Structure formats: structure tokens, C-alpha cells
Amino acid sequence: MPAFVRPYLLLILGSAILLSFFIVNNEGDSAQADQVEPSHSREALSERPPASAGSPDPSSNTGTVPQEQGQQAAPQDTPTTTPTTTPTPTAVPTSTPTPTPTPQPTPVVTDLDRTTNVLILGSDQRPDQPNWRTDVIILLMMNPDLGEAAIVSFPRDMYIDPIPGHLSNRINVIDYLGEMDAPGGGGPRLLIRILEDRLGITIDNYIRFRFEGFIDLIDVLGGLTIHVDCYLHEIYPEEGIFLNLPPGEHTLSGEQTLSYVRSRRSGGGDLERARRQQRVVWALRKQLSEQNLLPKALDLYDALRYSVDTDVSKWDTFKYARFGLSLGEADVKGLVLRPPDAMTAGWRHDMSVFIVNWDYIADELQRIFDRPPLIDTNTSFSPELPQPNDGGGSAPVSRAECP
């Protein structure tokens, strides 16, 4: 795209202004209950026992005066005793102090709370085939606050137990099973449900592509330039794989690129394939950012419209693309789940599979943005890593030797 066109295109596409808004919290007036001090009760008057005959009445104030003989006692005035009224104390209203709220612990916000996560699936689905397998399973994690992204690859032989509504199986059949249950996105949604449950994250969207569309996309771009770090020679006519790549840079056609991301017969097996898939994602992003795509827009649309299913909205597509094009090499992290920590090779129901340590993977995702850049860590795996063995088939004509 010409340099002078790009700013205007972004201005037009990004002209949907996000309105700032204020949320005003009106705190309700706290009702203060007046607490009245308890009234002081009057002193109770004690009942007196009745006076006996000839005894002075203790209730009177008349004393016994000695009299001279022959004199009459002068009558004494009995003073009237005015009872003293005990005053009732006036209740002084005191306001109840508003209790100090107990401080709540501040929730810990992790990097994953700020990420947008997109599940990317690539399958060999064809119109003339009743079923398919998913050979590409990638979780793309974007963190705009950090200005970073991460690519996490899930090997296709991971064993999933249970699969809701189905028998336990490899992860690469879940898309097919879910789509049979609920056509039109049931496959990705079932896999998202399983991954969210085991990893404790939210996956916001999915993008599912079929391999023929991937081939067309690479061809429209004029091929894809890939740096090959290990000799790769694989000839499997029955699988459509024809590769003879010495170390160095190569521009691959669509068919060759598909063989590059699907081949797993060489040293490293499925894990080596996952590593190559990450390299293709980065190379594709780099090439898209460097090319003038405007003249190729219609061809790109034709290449993708029948081979890509997604629940990403048009606006989010623009946001994701703009964010991806803003990333530098140091901003993209990579993680290929591999033995012995994330999984171990084993057997289940006569299938050679990876037994998954989900707790370990969940912990690794929490630290995903602390990892070194993908470009520094995405190197060839050792062929000695344990691999599931599908068994059967002819002996492969391949070798993988790192220089």
C-alpha cells in the first residue's frame, strides 16, 4: 500500500469515535439511627411492716416527750412530709457513628486479565470428505496494554478426557465432533469450552480455516519467505508432501508452505511441526505488513471467503489487524507445549497420545509475557523428545539434521 494512502485509510476505518463516559456513583445518605440512653428508673419504695400496738409509728415524725406529773401533753403538730419527686433524667440523643467498612483486598490483576484471546484452527476439511482432523491448533493472545502478543501451539495428539457428549479422544477430532453436534461453529465452541475449563482463561473468538484457502492466500502473496534452520527432506506422495529444503531462506509456494506446516515425520515429530507453524505465522504477518495489499484485495477476498469461518466482527477484525501490524519482533512471544513438563507420551484406548498436565500449562500461560521473544526461542527441537507413535504405514523417506 503506498505510504501516502495508509494514514487516510486508517483514518477512515478508525473514525468510529469511542465516546468517553462518566459513571457517577451517588452514594445514598446513610440513615443514622439515634440511640437513646436507657432511662434511670425511680427508686422503689420499700414496703414497711405494720406497727404493733403501743409502738411508735415509724412513719410519723412524732417523738415521745417526757411529761411532768399532772401536766397534759401539748398536742404536737405533725409536719406534713412533701414527697420528693425523683426527676426523670432527660435522654440525650447520641448519633450512632457510621461503622468503618472493612477494607476489601484489592484483586490482583494479571496480564491475562487484559488479553484478548483468539483460537486459530486449521483443518484438512474438504467438500468430498465426510470428516476431518485439525492439524493446526494455536492460541493467539494479544495484550494491548503491554503492546505484546503470544502464540501458544497445542500438539494435535493431546488426549482430552472427557469430551462433553463424546468418548475421550485426541484434541484434533474435537472440532469435527462439535460441528456434527451443532453445525455452524459448534466445533470451535466445543474446543473453546474445554480449553477454558482446563486453563482458567477466557477465549474471545475463533478463526477456522481450511487448507485449500491457506494455499490460495500464500499464492496471492507471491509465496512466503521462510528461514529453514534444519535440513528438511520429506517425500510423502500419499499425503501430498514434497519437501527438500536445506538450511537457509526459501520462498515457498502455497503447496510447499502447507507441506512445511503439516509435515511431522522428521526429527521432532508433532512438536517440530508446531514450531514451524509458529514461524509461518510470524513470516506471514511480516510479509503482510511489507506488501502493498490494495491491488490484491479482491484476490485475497476470493481466497478466504469460502475457506475461513470466524465469529470475529468486522470492527474487531480491523482492531486485531492493526494491533498485529504494530508489533515488532521483540513483542511476540512463543510457546510450544512439549514433554516432559506439559505432557508425557502414553497410550489410551489403543491410541498413542500425549497425557496432558493442565495445571502446568495454566501456570505457564500466566507467565507467557515474561518469556523471551519467539524469534529468539523458536529453534529446532531435539529428535530425542518422546513422541506419540501412530504405528503402521511405510517407512518414511526423511532426515532432519541441524547444521
C-alpha positions in Angstrom: 0.0 0.0 0.0 1.5 3.4 -0.9 2.7 5.3 2.1 0.5 8.3 1.5 -2.6 6.1 1.3 -2.2 4.2 4.6 -2.8 7.2 7.0 -6.0 8.1 5.2 -7.2 4.5 5.1 -6.6 4.2 8.8 -8.4 7.5 9.4 -11.5 6.4 7.6 -11.6 2.9 9.1 -10.9 4.2 12.6 -13.3 7.1 12.5 -15.7 5.3 14.8 -15.1 7.5 17.9 -15.3 5.8 21.2 -17.2 8.2 23.5 -15.8 8.7 26.9 -18.4 8.4 29.6 -18.5 9.0 33.3 -20.2 6.8 35.8 -21.4 8.9 38.7 -21.9 6.9 41.8 -24.3 8.7 44.0 -23.8 7.4 47.5 -27.0 7.1 49.3 -27.3 9.0 52.6 -26.6 6.6 55.4 -29.5 6.6 57.8 -28.2 7.3 61.2 -30.2 5.7 64.0 -30.5 7.7 67.2 -29.6 5.6 70.1 -31.3 6.7 73.4 -29.5 6.0 76.6 -31.6 3.9 78.9 -33.8 5.9 81.4 -32.8 5.8 85.1 -35.8 4.2 87.0 -37.1 5.7 90.1 -36.1 4.3 93.5 -38.6 1.8 94.6 -40.2 2.5 97.9 -39.8 -0.4 100.4 -42.9 -1.7 102.0 -42.8 -1.3 105.8 -44.3 -3.9 108.2 -47.4 -2.7 110.1 -46.7 -1.1 113.5 -47.5 -3.1 116.6 -49.8 -1.8 119.4 -48.1 0.7 121.7 -45.2 1.1 119.4 -44.4 4.4 117.8 -45.4 4.7 114.3 -42.1 4.9 112.5 -43.8 6.6 109.6 -44.6 9.7 111.7 -42.2 12.3 112.8 -43.7 12.5 116.3 -41.2 11.8 119.1 -42.1 10.7 122.7 -41.8 13.7 125.0 -41.4 13.1 128.8 -44.2 14.8 130.8 -44.3 16.2 134.3 -46.9 14.6 136.5 -50.2 16.5 136.3 -49.4 18.2 133.1 -51.1 17.5 129.9 -49.0 16.9 126.9 -49.4 19.7 124.5 -50.5 18.4 121.1 -47.8 18.3 118.6 -48.3 19.4 115.1 -47.4 16.6 112.8 -45.5 18.1 109.9 -46.6 17.2 106.5 -43.9 15.5 104.6 -43.8 16.5 101.0 -42.6 13.6 99.0 -39.6 14.4 96.9 -40.1 13.6 93.2 -37.1 12.0 91.7 -36.6 13.8 88.4 -36.6 11.7 85.3 -33.3 12.1 83.5 -33.6 13.7 80.1 -32.5 11.3 77.4 -29.7 12.9 75.4 -29.8 11.6 71.8 -26.5 10.4 70.6 -25.8 9.7 67.0 -24.6 6.2 66.2 -21.3 6.5 64.4 -21.2 5.1 60.9 -19.2 1.9 61.1 -15.9 1.9 59.3 -16.2 -0.5 56.3 -13.9 -3.4 56.4 -11.3 -2.9 53.7 -11.6 -5.5 50.9 -8.4 -6.9 49.4 -7.6 -5.4 46.1 -8.0 -8.0 43.4 -4.8 -9.0 41.7 -4.9 -8.0 38.1 -2.7 -10.3 35.9 -1.5 -9.8 32.4 -4.1 -12.4 31.3 -6.9 -10.2 32.6 -6.0 -7.7 29.9 -5.6 -10.1 27.0 -7.8 -10.8 24.1 -7.5 -14.5 23.1 -8.3 -16.0 19.7 -8.3 -19.7 18.9 -6.9 -20.4 15.4 -7.7 -23.8 13.9 -6.5 -25.2 10.6 -8.1 -28.4 9.2 -7.8 -30.7 6.2 -11.6 -30.5 5.7 -12.6 -31.0 2.1 -16.1 -30.9 0.5 -15.7 -34.5 -0.7 -14.7 -35.9 2.7 -17.2 -36.6 5.5 -14.9 -35.9 8.4 -11.7 -34.0 9.1 -8.9 -33.5 11.6 -7.5 -30.3 13.0 -3.7 -30.2 12.4 -3.2 -26.5 13.5 -4.3 -25.5 17.0 -2.9 -22.2 18.1 -4.0 -19.8 20.8 -3.2 -16.2 19.9 -3.0 -13.9 23.0 -3.0 -10.1 22.5 -2.2 -7.7 25.3 -2.7 -4.1 24.1 -1.6 -2.7 27.5 1.8 -4.3 27.1 1.9 -4.0 23.3 2.7 -7.6 23.1 1.3 -10.9 21.7 1.9 -14.5 22.3 1.5 -17.6 20.2 0.8 -20.9 22.0 0.8 -24.2 20.0 -1.2 -27.2 21.1 0.1 -30.6 19.7 -2.7 -32.5 17.9 -2.1 -35.7 19.8 -3.1 -34.2 23.2 -5.5 -36.6 24.9 -8.8 -35.0 26.1 -10.7 -36.8 28.8 -13.6 -36.2 28.9 -15.1 -34.6 25.8 -18.6 -33.5 26.7 -21.1 -35.7 24.9 -18.4 -38.0 23.4 -15.9 -40.6 24.2 -12.4 -39.4 25.1 -10.1 -38.8 22.2 -7.3 -36.7 20.7 -7.7 -33.0 20.6 -7.6 -32.9 16.8 -11.0 -34.5 16.4 -13.0 -32.2 18.7 -13.7 -29.6 16.0 -15.3 -32.3 13.9 -17.3 -33.8 16.8 -18.6 -30.4 17.9 -19.6 -29.4 14.4 -21.6 -32.6 13.9 -23.5 -31.7 17.1 -24.1 -28.1 16.2 -23.3 -27.1 12.6 -22.1 -23.6 12.0 -19.5 -23.1 14.7 -20.2 -25.9 17.2 -16.8 -27.4 16.7 -14.7 -24.4 17.7 -17.1 -23.6 20.5 -16.8 -27.1 22.0 -13.0 -26.8 21.9 -13.1 -23.4 23.5 -15.3 -24.7 26.2 -12.8 -27.5 27.0 -9.7 -25.2 27.0 -11.4 -22.5 29.1 -12.4 -25.1 31.7 -8.9 -26.6 32.0 -6.8 -23.4 31.7 -9.0 -20.9 33.6 -8.9 -18.3 30.8 -11.5 -16.7 28.5 -11.2 -17.3 24.8 -13.0 -14.4 23.0 -13.1 -15.5 19.3 -12.1 -18.3 16.9 -10.8 -18.3 13.3 -11.0 -21.6 11.5 -9.5 -22.1 8.0 -9.3 -24.9 5.6 -6.0 -25.7 4.0 -7.0 -25.0 0.4 -7.7 -21.4 1.4 -4.3 -21.2 3.0 -2.7 -22.4 -0.2 -4.5 -19.7 -2.2 -3.6 -17.0 0.3 0.1 -17.7 0.1 0.0 -17.8 -3.7 -1.8 -14.5 -3.9 1.0 -13.0 -1.8 3.6 -14.4 -4.3 4.8 -17.1 -1.9 6.1 -17.0 1.7 9.7 -16.4 2.6 10.8 -18.8 5.4 14.1 -19.3 7.2 14.8 -23.0 7.4 17.2 -23.8 10.2 17.3 -27.6 9.8 17.6 -29.7 6.7 14.1 -30.9 5.8 13.7 -33.6 3.2 10.3 -35.3 3.2 8.6 -37.1 0.3 5.1 -38.4 1.1 3.0 -38.6 -2.1 0.0 -40.1 -0.3 -0.1 -37.0 1.9 0.8 -34.5 -0.8 4.1 -33.6 1.0 7.2 -32.9 -1.2 9.9 -31.1 0.6 13.7 -30.8 0.0 14.9 -27.8 1.9 18.5 -27.2 3.0 19.1 -24.6 5.8 18.7 -21.0 4.7 16.0 -18.7 3.3 13.4 -20.1 0.9 10.4 -18.6 -0.8 7.7 -21.4 -0.7 4.6 -21.7 -2.8 1.2 -22.3 -1.2 1.5 -26.1 -1.6 5.1 -26.1 -0.2 4.1 -23.9 2.7 1.3 -26.3 3.6 3.7 -29.2 3.4 6.0 -27.3 5.7 3.4 -26.7 8.4 1.9 -30.2 8.1 5.0 -32.4 7.9 5.8 -34.3 11.1 7.8 -37.3 10.0 11.2 -35.8 10.5 13.0 -35.4 13.8 10.9 -33.7 16.4 7.6 -35.0 15.0 4.5 -33.2 16.1 6.4 -30.7 18.3 8.7 -29.8 15.4 5.7 -29.2 13.2 4.1 -26.9 15.9 7.4 -24.9 16.0 7.3 -24.5 12.2 3.7 -23.4 12.3 4.7 -20.5 14.6 7.4 -19.5 12.2 4.9 -19.4 9.4 2.5 -17.2 11.4 5.3 -14.7 12.1 6.6 -14.8 8.4 3.0 -14.2 7.2 2.5 -11.3 9.5 5.8 -9.8 8.4 5.0 -10.2 4.7 1.5 -8.7 5.0 2.9 -5.6 6.7 5.6 -5.1 4.0 3.5 -5.6 0.9 1.1 -3.2 -0.9 -2.1 -5.2 -0.5 -4.5 -2.8 -2.1 -4.1 -4.2 -5.7 -4.5 -7.7 -4.3 -7.6 -7.0 -2.1 -10.1 -8.8 -4.4 -7.9 -11.8 -4.9 -7.3 -12.1 -1.1 -11.1 -11.9 -0.6 -11.7 -14.7 -3.1 -9.0 -16.8 -1.5 -10.5 -16.6 2.0 -14.3 -16.1 1.7 -15.1 -19.8 1.3 -12.3 -21.3 3.4 -12.5 -19.2 6.6 -15.1 -19.4 9.4 -15.0 -16.9 12.3 -17.1 -15.2 14.9 -14.8 -12.1 14.8 -16.8 -8.9 13.9 -15.7 -6.6 11.2 -14.7 -3.9 13.7 -12.7 -6.4 15.7 -11.0 -7.7 12.6 -9.7 -4.2 11.9 -8.6 -3.8 15.5 -6.8 -7.2 15.5 -5.1 -6.5 12.2 -4.0 -3.0 13.2 -2.6 -4.4 16.5 -0.8 -7.2 14.8 0.9 -4.9 12.3 2.1 -2.7 15.1 4.2 -5.5 16.7 7.9 -5.7 16.4 10.0 -8.9 16.5 10.6 -8.5 20.3 6.9 -8.0 21.0 5.8 -11.6 20.0 6.3 -14.4 22.5 6.1 -18.1 21.6 5.3 -21.3 23.5 5.1 -24.8 22.1 3.7 -27.2 24.7 6.0 -30.2 24.9 7.3 -33.0 27.2 8.3 -33.7 29.9 6.6 -30.9 31.8 3.5 -30.1 29.8 2.7 -33.7 28.8 4.1 -37.2 28.7 3.8 -39.8 25.9 1.4 -42.7 26.7 -1.4 -44.9 25.5 -5.1 -44.6 25.9 -7.7 -46.8 24.2 -5.1 -48.2 21.8 -4.1 -44.7 20.8 -0.6 -43.3 21.2 -1.2 -39.9 22.7 0.1 -37.1 25.0 -1.1 -37.2 28.6 -1.6 -33.6 29.5 -0.5 -31.7 32.7 -3.1 -29.0 32.5 -2.0 -27.3 35.8 1.5 -26.8 34.4 0.1 -25.3 31.2 -2.2 -22.9 33.1 0.8 -21.7 35.1 2.9 -21.2 32.0 0.2 -19.1 30.4 0.1 -16.8 33.5 3.8 -16.1 32.7 3.6 -16.1 29.0 4.5 -12.4 28.5 7.7 -12.9 30.6 9.1 -15.3 28.0 11.8 -14.2 25.6 10.7 -13.2 22.1 9.6 -16.0 19.7 12.3 -15.1 17.2 14.9 -16.0 19.9 13.4 -19.2 21.2 11.8 -20.8 18.1 14.7 -23.2 17.3 14.6 -26.8 16.3 13.7 -29.4 18.9 15.8 -32.4 19.7 14.6 -35.6 17.9 15.1 -37.4 21.2 12.0 -35.8 22.6 9.3 -38.5 23.3 6.7 -38.6 20.6 3.4 -40.5 20.1 3.7 -43.2 17.5 0.8 -43.7 15.2 2.2 -47.0 14.0 1.7 -48.6 10.6 2.4 -47.1 7.2 5.5 -47.3 5.1 8.9 -46.3 6.4 9.4 -42.6 5.9 12.0 -41.3 3.4 13.2 -38.3 5.5 16.0 -37.0 7.6 16.4 -33.9 9.7 19.9 -32.7 10.5 20.7 -29.4 12.1 23.9 -27.8 10.8 
